[in-house]
Each structure stands twice: as C-alpha cells, then as structure tokens.
Amino acid sequence: MDSVWDFLGSYWWLIFFVGPAIGGAARGISSWDRQRRRDKLEMYRIKHGVEQPAAPPVQADEEALTSEIERTVAAHDTTQQRWLAYELDAVKSLEYPLMSDMREQVTVDFHRARRAAEDLRPDDLDELRDRRRLDRYRDAVREMQVRFDVAEREAKRRRASDFSPTERQALDRAKKLLAMADDEGSSQAERQSAYRRAMKELEGIVVLPDAATDALEQRIAGELGRAAGD
C-alpha cells in the first residue's frame, strides 16, 4: 500500500491528463446512452405507427433558449391534460378502458415515461437553462408524448372489444348510469342510486381510476357514504 501512495505522490501531475480523459469518456457514455434511448423510442414509434412530435431547433441565444423551455413545458402540460381527460371522466374511461388498465404494456410504458418526465421537470424552470438538463427533460417529454399517442391509438382501436358480449352490455349500462349520476338535473337520491348501480355493474369487469370516482363523488355532494347505510 505504501508503494501505491509513493507512486501517487511522485506522479500527482498525471491527474491533469487522466482527469480530462475520464471526464470525456463519461460524457461520451452519457451521449451514447441518450442516443440509444432515442433510437429505441424511434423504433417503438415506427412499430406502432404514430407520428414523431416535432423537435424544436436547438439554438444558443438566451431568447431562443427561453422559447425552447416554454415549448417543452407546454408540450408536457398538454400531454398531461390529454391523460387527465381519461383519468377524471368516468364515462370516457369506460369508453376506452385500456387507458387505465395497468395490465396493458402500452399503458405501463406511458406511465413510466410520464413519471420520468415529471421527475426531470424542476420546480424552478430557470434550472432548465442548463442545456444538459433541458436536453434530458425535452427527450423525456417527447418520449411521454409518443408513449401516450401509442396507448391512446390502441385504446381507440380496441375500445371494449376485449370484453365478452355480456360484459359489453354491462359497460353500456354502467355508462348510462354514470351519466345520470353526473346529471345535475337529477335529484340527489337518483344520482346516488345511479352511481351505486353503475359500480355494481362494473364489479369484476373494470376498475375506474380513483381520480374519476373521487371527482364524481364530489360532484354529487359527497353523500354517498351516508346514503350507503340507508
């Protein structure tokens, strides 16, 4: 061990040559990994036949950087809103059950990409003025967009085709009952009864997203729990 320290003590100046080489290798590996992920995403996009989201031009000046950050954040927000349209609307969720079915690989792929984009989005957007951080976030948002497009395309193609005729009839009844439960023109008792009957129809067939049921329960005045004991 002493000989190692003697060597390092005698040749400390090597760090000025070795250090940059190691740093360059690390940057090369990082760049290769990003390109590999982009290539995999491109193959995924081609396989499922969806369009590639437009990539903003890379420009160096501060105004262009600000514009690129705003476009990337806006693309992230737009994709989030498209996803929430399924999460918060119980009837729409039943129209396209694949969008909330975590047994489906395309749905799992989307949620994995969504979480990755959220993790890379800083609370302070000025942190994205670091080009490396922005590149990683932008790539994650583009992947989220592609994965969502694939899942939505598949959901619209299949709709309820994976269910038996009896199950599809139950889904249709549940959709009508949920629409009644969400109808402000119906009485409180009618809305509560429709909601409970809809949930009964869906047992063993589909599990609605928690966000959709929570939003619906709030809209019918939060009386469901007390009414269930009647």
N, C-alpha and C positions, 0 to 999 in steps of 0.2 A: 504493500500500500504506500509506503514511504517513497518508493521509486516513482509511483504514479504522480504523487504530489511534486516530487522533484522535477519530473518532466514538465508538468503544467507550469511550474514556477519558472522554468527555463525558457519555455516556448509559449508564454502567455500571448505573445503578439499574433499567434495563429488565429485567435478569435476574430481578428479583423478580416480574415479571408474566409474562415469556415462559417462564421455567423451569417454573412450575406448569402452564402451558398445555401445554407439550411433554410433561410427565410425565403429565397427564391424557389426552392423545391416545394416548400409548404404552400406558397401562393399558386404554384403550378398544379399541385394536387387539388387545391380548392377550386381552381378554374376548371380542371378536368371533371371534377365531381358535378359542378353546376352544369357543364355541357352534357354530361351523361344523363342527368335528370331531365334536361330539356329534350334530349333525343328520345328518352323513354316516353315523355309526355307527347311528343310529336307522333310516335308510333301508336300510342293509345288513342290520340285524336283521329288519326287516319283509320284505325281499325273500326272505330265507332261512327265514322263519317260525319264529324262535326267540324265547323269552321274554326280556324285559329283566331283568337282575339287579336286585334290589331296591336302591334307593339309600337309605342311612341318612339320617335327618333331620339337617339342619345346625343345630347348637346351639352356643352360645357358651361355656358354663361349662367349667371345666377337666375335670371328671369326664366330661362328655359328649364332650369332645374326645378324652380318653384312650380312651373306649369306641369312638369312631369310628375312631381309629387302629387299635385292636385288631381291629375287624371288617374293616377294609380289608386289613390284613396277613393275617388268617385267610383271607379270600377269595382273596388272591394265592396263599397256600400250598396251599389246596385245589385251585385250578386247576392249579398246578404238579404236584401229586400225581396228578391225573387224567391229565395229559400223560405223566408218567413211567411210568404204568401201561402205556402203549403202547411207550415207549422201552426199558423194561427187560425186557419179556416178549416173547421172540421169537415164540412161538406166537400171542399176541394181535396182534402186529404183522402177522403173516401173515393173520389173520382180517380185519383192517381195514387193508390196505396203503396206503390214501390218507393215513393219519395220519403216515406217514413219507416220503411222496412229494413232494419239493420241486418237481416239475413241476406240481403242482396249485395253482391260485391260492389256494384257501381255506386250504391248508396253509401257503403262503407268508405269507398275511395273518395267520394265527395266530402264526407265529414272529416276524414283525415286531412284532406287538403284545406278545408275550412279552418280547422284548428291550427294548422301550420301558418296560414295567413294571419290569423288573429294573434298568434304568438309573436310574429315578426312585426306587427304594427305597434309602434311605440305610442305612449300617451302624448308625448310631446313630438309632434310631427317634424319639428326642426331637426330632430335626430336623423331624419331621412336625408338630410343634406350631405351626409356621409355617403358617397357614391356606392360603397360596398354594401351598406345596409339597405339602400334603396334598391339596388340590383336584386338582392335576396328577397326583399319584400315584393318587388314587382313580379319576379318569377313565381313566387308563391301565389300571388293574386291571379296571375294568368293560369296557373295550374288549377286553382279553385274554380275559375270560370269554365275551363274545359271539362273538369270533372262534373260540375253542375249541369252543363249542357248535355253531357252524355247521359247522366241519370234522368234528367227531365225528358230527353228524347225517348229513352227506353220506357219510362213511366207512361208517356203518352201513347207509345206504340202498343203496350200491353194492357194498359188500363186495368180492368178486372178480369182479364182473360185467364188468369191463373186459378180462378175460383170456379167451383162447380156451379151448375145452374141454380141449385138451391141456395148456395152462398151468395150468388149474384142477386137473387131475389131479396135476400135478407139485407144486402148492402143497399139496394134501391129503397127498401122500406126505411132503413136507417137514415138515408139521405133526406127523405121526405120528412121524417120525424124531426131530424135536426134542424131542417129549415123552419119547421113550425116552432121549435124551441127557441129559435133566434128571431122569431117574428114578434115585434113589439106590439102588433095589433091583437095578438092573442092574450088571453088572461094569464095571470101568474100560475094558476093551477094547471091550465092547459100546457103552458110552456114546460113546467116541471114534469108533468106526466109524459109529454113527448120526449123529453130528454131521457128519462128513466127507461122508456120503451125502446128508444134508439140504442142505448147502452146494452140492453138485453138482447137486441137483435145482433149486436156485434160480438157478443161473447163467443170466444173460440175461433173467431174469423179474423178480426183486425183489432189492433190496439191503436187508438188515436193518440197523436202526440199530446203530451201533458200540457204544452202551451195552448193547444187548441181547446182542450176541455176546460182549462182554467179560465181562458178568455170567455168561453161561452157561459160557464157558470157565473162569472162576474156579471155578464150582461143580463142574466135572468135573476139578478138581485141577491144572489148568494143564499137563497132559501132552500137549496136542495137538501142540505144536511138535515135541517129540521123537518122538512116535508117527508124525508125518507122514513121517519119514525111514525108517521101518521097511520 
